[in-house]
Amino acid sequence: MMAKMTSSDWMDRESARIADAKRLADELGQRQLAASITAQQGAPEYWKQFVDEVKVQTDGLEKKFTKPDFIDEKIVGHSIVEEPSAMLRDHSCTIIISRYSVKFGPESCDMYFYYQPGATQIKMSVRDQRDVFIDLQAGPQGVMANVNGSSMTAKQLAAYIVRGMYERVKFPE
């Protein structure tokens, strides 16, 4: 037998459900806002660690990938970091990786990264391709980049980028 329901019972339940949904949405919004602020505050340090590691990675290429008997057979890397100026409002990092080879011919790859102060993204540009925006997010280990669904520290991102570029110019096997 069904319990007798007053005409306002369903209204009370619906009203409570809506109020609960609003409270949960507000809490989620506050957590997302806090995470966004944390990412924004940590982004400058992330950028600094990224460009420092890019320099370490690119500087190490020539030592590791110069053929011992052929000084003209080598892979070298360069990184050029620029601070914002009157002409450029973003921080920028240009990465160039080149193969010099008499036997296989020269090959070069370059990528451009930009970070705007206050942003939670790093823009990646490659000639003749659409720009990609790498989101920076706050997490338990600090600010991390979201790359294809994977979280990466600044050092991991730098190694991932430089290795990908190396793969494009490496000596054929």
N, C-alpha and C positions, 0 to 999 in steps of 0.2 A: 504494500500500500504506500502511495506517495505521500510525503509530508506536505502539509499545506504550505504553500508559498505565497507570501504577500506580493503585491504588485511591485514593491520597491526592492525586493531581494535581488533580482537580477541587476537592477540599477546600482545597488550598493556594490555587488561583486564586480561589475564592469567598471565602475568608478575606481574601486580599489586596484583593479588590474591596470588601468590607465595610469594611476598615480605611481604604482610600482614600476611600470615600464619607463615612465618619465624619470624617476629617481635613478634607475639603473643606467639610463642614457646619460643623465647628468654626471653620474660617477665615472662612466666610461669617458665622457668628454673631458672631465678634469684630469683623468689619468693620461689621456692622449695629449692634452695641453702641457702637462708637466713633462712628459717624455719629449715633446717637441722643444720645449724650453731647454731641457737638459741637453738635447742634441745640438741645439743652436749654440749653447754655451761651450760645449765640447768640440764643436766643429773646427775652430781655429787651431787647436792643438792637434786634432786629427790631420788637418791639412799639413801642418808643420812636420809631423811624423811621416806622413806620406811622401812629401818631397825630399826629406832627409833620406828615407829608405830608397827612393828612386835613384838618388845620387849614388848611394852605396852599391845598388844593383847594377846600374849602368857603368860605374867605374870599374867594377869587377869583371866585366865581359872580356876586355882585351887581354887581361892576364890569363883567363881561363880558356879563351878560344882563339889564341894565336897559334898556328901550327908551328911546332918547334923548329922544323928545318926550313920553313918558308915564311919569312917575316912579312911578305906581301899577302899571305893567306891569313886573314884575321877578321874577327867580328868586334866592333867597338860600339860603345854607347855613350851618349851625351845627354845631359839634362840641363835645361836652361830655366831657371826660376826667376820670375819677375814679381815684384811687389806692385800694389796699386799705385797709379800715378795720375797726373792730369790727363794723360792720353789713354790710360787703361785703368778702368775702375775695379777690375778683378785681379786677384792673385792669379798667376798663370805658371804652368810648368809644361815645357815642351820636351818631349822625349824623342830622341833620334837614335835608331840602332841600324848600323850599316855593316854589310859584309864586303870586305875588299878581297878580291880573288882574281888572279890571273887565269886560273884553271876553270872556275865556274862563272866568272863575271861578277860585276858588282850588283848588290841588292840593298835596298834601303827601305826603312819603315819609320814613319813618324806619327806621333799622336800628340794632341794638345789637351791640357786639362785646365779648367778654370774654377776658381772658388771665389764667390762674392761674400765679403764680410756680412755676417748675419744670416747667411743662407744655411739650409740643411741638405744641400745637394752639391755635388761636384759635377761639372759639365765636362764630358769627354767628346772631343771632336777629332774626326779622322777625315782627311780630304776625300771628297766625293761620296761621303756617307752622311746619313742623318745624325745629328747630335744625340748623344745618350746622356741621361741624367742619372747619376748614382746617388741614391738616397742615403743620408746619414741618419741613423736611428740610435736612440739611447737604449742600452741593454744592461744586463747584470755585470758585464765586463767593461762597461763604459760605452763610448760612442763606437759604432760599427757601421760599415758600409753594407748595404744590401745589394749583392751582385747576383743576378739570376736566382734569387731565392736563398742564397748563402750569405751568412754574416761573415765579414772579414775585418780584421784589424787594419790599421793603416799600413803596417809592414806586410801583412798578407796581401793586401790590395796591390801594393807596389810590386811585390814579387810576381803576382798573378799577371799584371800588365806587362812587366819587362819580359817574363818568360814567354807570354803569348807573342810578343813582338820578335823575340829571339827565334821562336819556332818558324816565323815567316821568312827569316833571312838566313837561317843556319845552313851549313854546308850540306849538300846532298850526300847521302850515304852510299 
